[in-house]
Amino acid sequence: MDFGTFTAHGHTYPLDFVSYEETYQKHPDPAVRRAAFRQFSATLARYQHTFATAYLGQVTREKAAATLRGYDSVIDFLLADQEVPRPLFDRQIDVLMNRLAPVMRRYVRHVAQVRGLDHLEYTDLQIDIDPDFAPQYTR
C-alpha cells in the first residue's frame, strides 16, 4: 500500500505502515499524530471492501467448521484448540470490561490533562504520559 505523505505545521512527512506504527502513532505533537492518522486511515479506507471480504470469508469458514464439528458457538470452537474453558474466557472478558476499562478511561483522561490536550481523539490513545522518559537497559 502506498500511504503517500501528510503535512503538519507546513512540513511534509513520508508515511508508510511501519513509520505510522513506530513513529507517528506515538508522536508527541498532536498535529503530526492526527494528520498521520487521517492519511493512514484514508489509505486503509480505499481497501475497506477488500478487508471486509477477507474477514467475512474467515468468519464464514470458522462458523462452518464450528457447526460441522458440533460446537455451540464459534467462540467455543476457537477456544477448543487452546484448551481454554468457556467460563474462563467469559471471566477474563468480564474482568477487562468491568475492572480494567474504568481504570484505562481514567488513565487516558490523566494523560490528556498532563499533555495539555483539550480533547482526546482515537489517535491520542497511544501517546506516552512522559515522552522524555526512555530508560536504558543493559543485557
Contacts in CASP RR format, 6 or more apart in sequence:
PFRMAT RR
TARGET T0000
AUTHOR 0000-0000-0000
METHOD contacts of the structure
MODEL  1
MDFGTFTAHGHTYPLDFVSYEETYQKHPDPAVRRAAFRQFSATLARYQHT
FATAYLGQVTREKAAATLRGYDSVIDFLLADQEVPRPLFDRQIDVLMNRL
APVMRRYVRHVAQVRGLDHLEYTDLQIDIDPDFAPQYTR
1 17 0 8 1.000
1 43 0 8 1.000
1 44 0 8 1.000
1 47 0 8 1.000
2 43 0 8 1.000
3 15 0 8 1.000
3 16 0 8 1.000
3 17 0 8 1.000
3 20 0 8 1.000
3 39 0 8 1.000
3 40 0 8 1.000
3 43 0 8 1.000
4 14 0 8 1.000
4 15 0 8 1.000
4 16 0 8 1.000
4 39 0 8 1.000
4 43 0 8 1.000
5 12 0 8 1.000
5 13 0 8 1.000
5 14 0 8 1.000
5 15 0 8 1.000
5 39 0 8 1.000
6 12 0 8 1.000
6 13 0 8 1.000
6 15 0 8 1.000
6 35 0 8 1.000
6 36 0 8 1.000
6 38 0 8 1.000
6 39 0 8 1.000
7 13 0 8 1.000
7 35 0 8 1.000
8 29 0 8 1.000
8 31 0 8 1.000
8 32 0 8 1.000
8 35 0 8 1.000
8 36 0 8 1.000
9 29 0 8 1.000
9 31 0 8 1.000
9 32 0 8 1.000
13 24 0 8 1.000
13 32 0 8 1.000
13 35 0 8 1.000
13 36 0 8 1.000
15 24 0 8 1.000
15 36 0 8 1.000
15 39 0 8 1.000
15 40 0 8 1.000
15 43 0 8 1.000
20 36 0 8 1.000
20 37 0 8 1.000
20 40 0 8 1.000
24 32 0 8 1.000
24 33 0 8 1.000
24 36 0 8 1.000
24 37 0 8 1.000
24 40 0 8 1.000
25 33 0 8 1.000
25 36 0 8 1.000
25 37 0 8 1.000
25 123 0 8 1.000
25 126 0 8 1.000
26 33 0 8 1.000
26 126 0 8 1.000
26 127 0 8 1.000
26 128 0 8 1.000
27 33 0 8 1.000
27 36 0 8 1.000
27 127 0 8 1.000
28 115 0 8 1.000
28 127 0 8 1.000
28 128 0 8 1.000
28 131 0 8 1.000
30 117 0 8 1.000
30 123 0 8 1.000
30 124 0 8 1.000
33 123 0 8 1.000
33 124 0 8 1.000
33 127 0 8 1.000
34 121 0 8 1.000
34 123 0 8 1.000
36 123 0 8 1.000
37 121 0 8 1.000
37 122 0 8 1.000
37 123 0 8 1.000
44 51 0 8 1.000
59 74 0 8 1.000
62 74 0 8 1.000
62 77 0 8 1.000
62 78 0 8 1.000
63 74 0 8 1.000
65 77 0 8 1.000
66 73 0 8 1.000
66 74 0 8 1.000
66 76 0 8 1.000
66 77 0 8 1.000
66 78 0 8 1.000
69 77 0 8 1.000
71 77 0 8 1.000
71 80 0 8 1.000
75 86 0 8 1.000
75 89 0 8 1.000
76 86 0 8 1.000
79 85 0 8 1.000
79 86 0 8 1.000
79 89 0 8 1.000
108 120 0 8 1.000
108 124 0 8 1.000
108 125 0 8 1.000
109 120 0 8 1.000
110 129 0 8 1.000
111 124 0 8 1.000
111 127 0 8 1.000
111 129 0 8 1.000
112 119 0 8 1.000
112 120 0 8 1.000
112 124 0 8 1.000
114 129 0 8 1.000
114 130 0 8 1.000
115 124 0 8 1.000
115 127 0 8 1.000
115 129 0 8 1.000
117 124 0 8 1.000
END
